[in-house]
Amino acid sequence: MSKSTTHTHLKRGERENIGDTNLSPFQNEGKTAKLHTSNISRLVSIAIGSAKIKKLVLQEKNGPKQIRAQMHVILRARTGAGKSTILAEIAKHEGREVVDEITRAGLVGSIDQRVMQLIPGAAWTYRNGIVPFDEFRFRRQSDDWVVFLKLLEDQTYSRKLGVFSSTLDLQDGDLYLRQRDGQIKMRTRFAAVIGTMRNFKLVQSLEFKAFINRCVPYQYDFTDAELEGIARGDEIVKIKEYKPDEEIEIKKSAYFKIVRFVRNYMRVGREATRKENFLRAVGDLCRVRAVEGDLSLRFAKQIIDWKVRAYDEIGAYYGRKK
């Protein structure tokens, strides 16, 4: 295991207190397609880099706390905006296939009825890397949401099958997938990049809010000329190869700067949105810092803007109270 790295400084030349800057939420409206591809490339590169980190520790007031190191990204766009092409590029770069089944069976695995043994799903087979998901839908009242949200957050799974099953014991370092005495247990590690054309304003479920809360959502729209270029085979995503250490610690002074940063920037806006996204925003900025080694305040503000905008859109069509 590689030596632990400690990050202690904000990026040079940028101010710590976001409240002292002139940047305001959503000032980057009207992005050019070139900037969209740059943002998509950066987010995807960070997600891929974060999947390489085994342990991310924050030094809090009362001692160390470990959080999930993997950053999940949602790419939002209308139909025909190249989401499938982007995901295919990511999958090809990582030597993987695009996953289009976000169900318990697709994520965790299914039982081969002939031998009563588990056939591992994407959460295990794509461990220590990226999982590119193309679109997603869940049946109402389905427990698929429960499994998906848990895997996104703490990346563990446990379930009693209730039937006889053969034994399976797979180990990969600190990760494992076990099937024993009718019980499935898994500890995995992955970062998800999810493409969707869903209109967040038409979705009302609490599960969907929890999903958005766990990710960095990015909405984009390419021009006709850019789409024509994609049709000709132009490259959309340019992956930057990050090589973070397997164990990273963010010292107390640096971590508290991030907390103050988020607090100051989220002072404006709906109270409910601020309270429900504050801790998640802090966590996502820590993940960015862990991968890039520095934290650009401009990029950090953009991440918060993207999260807040997406969260406030959920259910807006139905007149959700502000």
Secondary structure as the mmCIF struct_conf table of DSSP 4:
data_model
#
loop_
_struct_conf.conf_type_id
_struct_conf.id
_struct_conf.beg_label_comp_id
_struct_conf.beg_label_asym_id
_struct_conf.beg_label_seq_id
_struct_conf.end_label_comp_id
_struct_conf.end_label_asym_id
_struct_conf.end_label_seq_id
HELX_LH_PP_P HELX_LH_PP_P1 SER A 2 SER A 4
STRN STRN1 THR A 5 HIS A 7
HELX_LH_PP_P HELX_LH_PP_P2 LEU A 10 LYS A 11
TURN_TY1_P TURN_TY1_P1 ARG A 12 GLY A 13
BEND BEND1 GLU A 14 GLU A 14
BEND BEND2 GLU A 16 GLU A 16
HELX_RH_3T_P HELX_RH_3T_P1 ILE A 18 ASP A 20
BEND BEND3 THR A 21 ASN A 22
TURN_TY1_P TURN_TY1_P2 PRO A 25 ASN A 28
BEND BEND4 GLY A 30 GLY A 30
HELX_RH_AL_P HELX_RH_AL_P1 ALA A 33 SER A 50
TURN_TY1_P TURN_TY1_P3 ALA A 51 LYS A 52
BEND BEND5 LYS A 54 LYS A 54
STRN STRN2 LYS A 55 GLU A 60
TURN_TY1_P TURN_TY1_P4 LYS A 61 ASN A 62
STRN STRN3 GLY A 63 ILE A 67
HELX_LH_PP_P HELX_LH_PP_P3 GLN A 70 MET A 71
STRN STRN4 HIS A 72 ARG A 76
TURN_TY1_P TURN_TY1_P5 THR A 79 GLY A 80
BEND BEND6 ALA A 81 GLY A 82
HELX_RH_AL_P HELX_RH_AL_P2 LYS A 83 GLU A 94
TURN_TY1_P TURN_TY1_P6 GLY A 95 GLY A 95
STRN STRN5 VAL A 99 VAL A 99
BEND BEND7 THR A 103 THR A 103
HELX_RH_AL_P HELX_RH_AL_P3 ARG A 104 LEU A 107
TURN_TY1_P TURN_TY1_P7 VAL A 108 VAL A 108
STRN STRN6 GLY A 109 ASP A 112
TURN_TY1_P TURN_TY1_P8 GLN A 113 MET A 116
STRN STRN7 GLN A 117 PRO A 120
HELX_RH_AL_P HELX_RH_AL_P4 ALA A 122 THR A 125
TURN_TY1_P TURN_TY1_P9 TYR A 126 ASN A 128
STRN STRN8 GLY A 129 ASP A 134
TURN_TY1_P TURN_TY1_P10 ARG A 140 GLN A 141
TURN_TY1_P TURN_TY1_P11 ASP A 143 ASP A 143
HELX_RH_AL_P HELX_RH_AL_P5 ASP A 144 GLU A 153
TURN_TY1_P TURN_TY1_P12 ASP A 154 ASP A 154
STRN STRN9 THR A 156 LYS A 160
BEND BEND8 GLY A 162 VAL A 163
STRN STRN10 LEU A 168 ASP A 172
TURN_TY1_P TURN_TY1_P13 GLY A 173 ASP A 174
STRN STRN11 LEU A 175 ARG A 180
TURN_TY1_P TURN_TY1_P14 ASP A 181 GLY A 182
STRN STRN12 GLN A 183 ARG A 187
STRN STRN13 PHE A 190 THR A 196
HELX_RH_3T_P HELX_RH_3T_P2 PHE A 200 LEU A 202
HELX_RH_AL_P HELX_RH_AL_P6 LEU A 206 ASN A 213
TURN_TY1_P TURN_TY1_P15 ARG A 214 ARG A 214
STRN STRN14 CYS A 215 GLN A 219
HELX_RH_AL_P HELX_RH_AL_P7 ASP A 224 ARG A 232
TURN_TY1_P TURN_TY1_P16 GLY A 233 GLY A 233
BEND BEND9 GLU A 246 GLU A 246
STRN STRN15 GLU A 247 ILE A 250
HELX_RH_AL_P HELX_RH_AL_P8 LYS A 252 TYR A 265
TURN_TY1_P TURN_TY1_P17 MET A 266 ARG A 267
BEND BEND10 VAL A 268 GLY A 269
HELX_RH_AL_P HELX_RH_AL_P9 GLU A 271 GLU A 292
BEND BEND11 GLY A 293 ASP A 294
HELX_RH_AL_P HELX_RH_AL_P10 LEU A 297 GLU A 313
TURN_TY1_P TURN_TY1_P18 ILE A 314 GLY A 315
HELX_RH_3T_P HELX_RH_3T_P3 ALA A 316 TYR A 318
TURN_TY1_P TURN_TY1_P19 GLY A 319 GLY A 319
#
